[in-house]
Amino acid sequence: MPLNVVNILKRFTGEILPTIANPRDKRRMYIDEFSKNEQTELFDFIKSNKTMIVNDVLRGRGNHAVEWFIVAQKINKNARWILKNINEVINYYDGDVIISPRGSIKIGNILIQRKGGTPDPTSLQFKINPAELFKAGF
């Protein structure tokens, strides 16, 4: 990963404090607070590595790579489940790289944000909503 992208992500997670005047959060920077140049550098890196990132988040690698994705949901006293091939799931969650409405990064239906709380609030967190697969017509 290029050092400029590492630096941007460290300021996004709060490992390095903000380098702008009057940030929304004194502990970190939001993507929309970076310069257009920095946003372009970060998004170019993510776009060129998007397939690997999405696969690592959803499938994993090596001995721990999965081929199937199961979602179980209980609503009141009713339960439902869905089992899908991981490639279909990857195709669903993959998409364009954008800035989320709250200033984080989105790759399709995957939200990349600063992890809050403990033990390491300066790391990245990749979030999906698995229940979306029920609505996606699978």
N, C-alpha and C positions, 0 to 999 in steps of 0.2 A: 504494500500500500504506500503510495507516495507520501512523503512527510507533510506536504501541505494539507492533504486529506486527513491524515492523522491529527494534525493540529486543529482542523475544523471540528472533527468529531470530539476531540478532548474539550474544546470550548462548549460544544453542544451538550456533552454529558456533565460538565462541571469539573472535570479533572483539572482543567485550566480555567481560571476565573475569566469572566467576560472582558473583552478588550475594547468595548465601546462605551460611550457615555450614556448613562441612564438606561441600562438594560431592564427588561420587564422583570427579570429575576436576577438578583445580585450574585447568585451561585452559578449561573450558566447562561448560555445564549440559545435562543430559538433560531431555527433555520431562516426564518424571514428577517432576522436581525443581521445576518451576514451580508456582506457586499454581494452584488450581482455576480462579480467575478468569482468569489468564494463559492456561491451557490452553484455556479456553472461547473467549477472544478469538482465539487462533491458529487453533483448529479451525473457528470460525465463518468466519474469513477464507478458510481453505483450502476449506471446503465450498462457500462462495459462488463460488469461483473454480476449483473442481475440474475442470470441463470444459476450461477454457482451459489449466490446468496439465498435465493428462493429454495433451491434444492437442499442446501445445508439446514435451513430453518425447518423445512417440512419433512424431508426424507432422512437427513443425516448422511453419514459417510461410513465406509468400511463395514466392519462386522455389525455395527449398530444401525445400518441403513434399513429402512422399512419399505415394504412393497404394498402395504395396505393401511388404510386409515379408517378407524372406527370412531363414531360419535354416538354417545348414548345421552338421552335427555329424559328427565322425569318432570312432568308438569302435573301438579296435584297428585293424583293416584295413578296416572297413566304414564307409561314409559314407551319410548320409541328409540330405534337405533338405525344406523345406516353404516354400511361397510363399503368403501370405495377403493378402487385401485389408486395408488399414490399419484400416478401420472395425471389422472383426472382431477385430483385435488390440487395438484400443482398448477394445472391449467386454469382452474377456477381462481385461485388466490393470486396468481401472477398478473401483472398489468403495468400500466404506465407509472413512472416515478414522478411524484408530485410533492408539493408542500401541503401538509394537512391544514385544515382550518385553524388548528391550535398551534401551528408553527413547528410541527414535527415532520417526519418523512413518511411517505406512503409508497410502497411498491404494490400496485394493485390493491388487494384487500388485506395487505400486511402493513401494520403500523409499526414504525421504528421510532422509539422514544427513549428518553432518559429514564432509567429505572429509578423509581422513587423508593424511599424507605431504606431498610437495612438488609443485608450487611454491607452492600456496596452500591450506594446511590449514584456512583459515577460510571456506571456501565450502561450498555445499550440493552434494550428490551424489545423483542419482536413479538407483536401481539396479533392474534387472529381471533375471530369469533367462529368456532366450529359449528355452531347452530345455524350459521348462514347456509351450510350445505343442505339443510332441509328445505330451505326456501329456493335454492338454486335449481330445483327441478331434477335433482339426481334421483 
